[in-house]
Each structure stands twice: as structure tokens, then as C-alpha cells.
Amino acid sequence: MSSGASTCHNCNTDAPGNFCSACGQTTAVHMPSAREFLHEFVAHYVALEGKLWRTLALLLLRPGALSNEYIAGRRVRYVEPLRVYLTFSILFFAILKFGSGDMLLTVHDEQVRVSAHGPHPATANGPAQMQLSILGQTPALPHQWQDFVQLSTAEKQKLVADSFFHYAPYAMFCLMPLFALFLKILYLGSGRRYGEHFLFALHTNAFAFITMALMTLIPVDLIRLALGVWLLAYLPWAMWRVYGGGKLATVCRWALLMAAYSLAMSLAIVACIATGVMLRH
């Protein structure tokens, strides 16, 4: 191991101590051992040296407290909000895909024919195709969708599931600004900036991912029920702690938020599946 250098090897700034005052890099240059590699990974990426446990304790047990800490400026002791969200989002979808047999996306094998005049019978030249009559006109559906209709039930289920797991994590992340926008509208006049709403969206959705992951992993019905009740009560409680106001007003805002966000999430899931069908090779 070499001794501390007088010049930083990263930015060439004078650095007589152990760390560069300009960029923060250590002045000791040597190939780290396997133990040092592991320590760096645990300390800086998994954040097990206190930060993760403090973050999880507030996030799971005290609704809204983590957002209040961040807004108050006490940030360095906790894991960054975006990292919290991304970590538990990826973890949830991984558990849902590989660790659960309860999640089944099913598609009926019936070939749906929709028309203003009723169902169209299958033709003698081949299987019936989906048709949609709009103001007396029947537009042609994309060939990818026509191909999807002709797949077997097992192939449809696989394509739907693959499309969901491939695109849903991205869709859920793209919904975070919309979640924050809903909060901004619901709390107009509160003086809260959009960034505060976005922070709250990251924290509350990260909590939802953790809770749903636990519900997926734990096979005990009583524990699942308790987690489900906590998941239901968490968001309005967090809204009341962070935004204040009356409890009845908070519940009304929570109901409106859930209605709007549930609709947006349903449309996003449908878009994920449709994208997978349309991009199928």
C-alpha cells in the first residue's frame, strides 16, 4: 500500500491529507483487497451501515416521518428517496416474477367479436378476427393484435405476463410525477412545492412496494391481512402527518387520490400489455 500522495490522482489538486478537498477521493492509491471491495459495496450501495435500517424504521413504522425528516433538512442519515424507490420497486417486481405462484395473468381463449349489431360468426376461410364497429365503420386492427387473438391460451398468458413484467416497472416510475401532480392539485393553496409532493410520492410508493413484497413472500394469511390493513391505512395517515389539516378532509383527499391514481395505474398496465403485444416479434 502506497502512502498518501501530495497531489490528487483524480483532479491533480494539492491534497496533503488522506482525502482530496476538491473531489473527495482518497489519496492512497492501491488495488483494494476482496474485503475492501465487499465493504465498499455494502457501505455505499446496499447502505447497511445504519442508513438503511434508520430509513426502513421510519418508512415502515411511522407514516410520513421520513418525508418530514427530508423536508426539514435532515437527509444525510437516510438513504436518498430515489434510491429507496428504485431499490424496492425492482425488488418487488423481481419477487412477483420469480418468487410467487399466486400471481397469474390470465387471458381467455375466446375470440371476441364486438360490433354495434352483435357478434360476427367465424368465416369458412379461417378463424374469426376481432372487429369493432364505430359509427358504422369497421377499422382494420393491427396485424400484431390479430396474431395475438389467434394464439393459444398458454401463449397469450405468457405474452401478457412477459409484457407486464418488462414494461410495468418503467410505467410505475413514470406515474410518480402524475401521483405528485394529483397531490399538488389536492393541496392547492398549501404552499407546498411540487418537489415536496414528488418526494412524498417516492416514499409512499416505496412503502407500498415493500409491503406488497412481504405479502407475496409470507404465506400466513393472518400476517397478509395485517399487512393489507396497514397498507390501506398508511397513505392517509402519512398525508395527515405531512400536509396537516383535518382528518376528515385528509380522508376525502385520500379517496380522490386513490380513485384518480387507480385509474391511471389501470391504464398504464393496459398500455404495458398492449405495448408488449404490438412489439411482439
LINLIN-V753883 format. One record per helix or strand of 3 or more residues. SS is the DSSP state (alpha for helix, beta for strand). FROM is the first residue (numbers start at 1). LEN is the number of residues. If there is no record, write none. Layout:
BEGIN
ss from len
SS FROM LEN
SS FROM LEN
END
This chain:
BEGIN
ss from len
alpha 34 13
alpha 51 11
alpha 65 7
alpha 81 18
alpha 143 7
alpha 153 22
alpha 176 11
alpha 194 24
alpha 221 23
alpha 247 32
END
